[in-house]
Amino acid sequence: MMTASRRKSANKHSLVDADTHVESFRQTRSNRRNELIEDYVELIDDLILHGGEARQVDIVQRLGVAQPTVAKMLKRLASDGFIQQKRYRGIFLTEAGKALAARSRERHRIVEGFLRAVGVGEEAARIDAEGIEHHVSDETLAVFKAFLDKAGPPGRA
């Protein structure tokens, strides 16, 4: 026989319907695939902005992955229309790549700002935002942004 408090607890943790469950996992898998693309494009943009160029060797060093892994992803980014590679000249973002990098950077800024606003330390917020930015829905991101807009600039009492 289940006690009232146990029934209440069981109801809070009941399974969602199968279609909702499937959609949740489908969305998560999609976000994971997009996460790599966004990270590469954003890094390429950063390298170009801060050093004038993006080279495969720099990406290998920054991401801490093997050269063949980077080469494979760059081929995918080129076929998806986010980059152009020019022999002996490096990697360049297309307009689509620049737009994706800007969207990624803005998502990161909002998530990191929200985490800082609710009391997360600077380094933890930066690191955590790197993962969360790819998985947070547009609806949640809008709530984070509205919270930040209402809270005002950091350091304001």
N, C-alpha and C positions, 0 to 999 in steps of 0.2 A: 504494500500500500504506500502510495506516494504522499508525503506531507504537503501541506499548502505551500510552504516556502520552496520545497523542491520542485513542485509543479510550476511555480512562478519563475524559478530559475531556468527550468527546461523550456518554458515558453520564450524567454529572452534569447535563448540560443537555438531556436528551431531552424531547420534548414529552409533556405529560400527555394522557390520552385525551380525545377530543372532548367527551364529556358533562361531564367535570370542567372542561374549559376553558369550555364554555358556561355552566355554573353559576357559575364564578368571575366572568365578565363580567356575568352577570345580577345577581349580588349587588352588584357594584361599581356598576352603573347604579342599582339600588334605593337603595343607600347615598347616592349623589349626590342623588337626589330627596329623600330624607329629610333630608339635611344642611341644605338650605335651610329646610325646615319647622322643624327643631330650632333652627337659628340664630335665626330670627324669633321663635319662642316664647320662647326663652331671653332674647333681648334685650327683648322686651315685659315679661317678668317682672322683669328687672333695672331697667328704666325705672320700673315701678310700685313696686318695692321701694325704689328710691333717690330717686324724685322724686314719688311718689304717683300718677303717671299715665303712660300711654303714648299718644303722639300720632303720627300718621302723619309729621308733619314731623320729629320726633325720630328715627324709624326711618330716614328718608331720609338725615338727617345722619350717623347712626352707621354705616350700611352703605355710604354713599357711592354710592348708586344713585339712579336717576331716580324721581320721584314716581309715574309710571304703573306702574313695576315694583313698587313697594311696594303700591300700590292693588290690583294684580292678585293679589299674594300674600296680602294681607289678605282678599280675597274668597275665595280658596281655603281659607285657614285657618278662615274662618267656615263655609264649606260642609263642611269636614272636622270641625267641632265643637270646634276648639281656642280660638277667640276669639269675643267678641261685640263689635260696634261699636255705640256709642250716639251718635246724632247730637248734635253739639256737646259730647260728653263724653269722647271718646277710645275707647281699645281696652281690653277687659278679657279676661282669660283665663277659660275655663271650667274646671271641675274636671279635664277631660281635658288641657287646656292646661297647667294647673299641674303635673299629674303628669308630663307630657312635659318641661317645663322642669326639674323636679327631677331626673329621670333623666338629662337632658343635662348638667346641672351636675355631677352625681356622676360621670358618665363622664369629663368634662373634668378633674375633680379627681383621679381615679385616674390618668389618662394623664399629666397634668402632674406629679403626684407621682412616678410611675415614672421619667419622664424626668429629673427633678431628682435622684432617688436614684441614677441611673446616671451622673451627672456632667454633664448638659446644663445650661447656664446658665439663669438665671431667665427672661430675656426670650425666648430661643429655645424653651425648654420651653413657655412660655405660648402662643407663636405656633404651634409645631408641634402642640401638643395640640389646638388649635382645628380642625385638619384631621384628625388621627389619630382623635380621639374618635368621629367619625362612621363610620369605616371599620374599626375594630378589632372583631373578633368578640367575642361574649360569653365564649367560651372564653379568648381572649387577655386580655380585660379581667379575668377572674377570676384569671389567672396574675399579671397586674400587681398586682392588689389583694393577693393572697397574698404576693407579694414585699414590698410595702409594709408589710403587717401584720407580717411577719417582721423586716424591717429596722428597724421602729420609727419614731418621729417624726424629721423632718429635724433635722439638727444633732447627733444623738446619735452618740457615738463608740463 
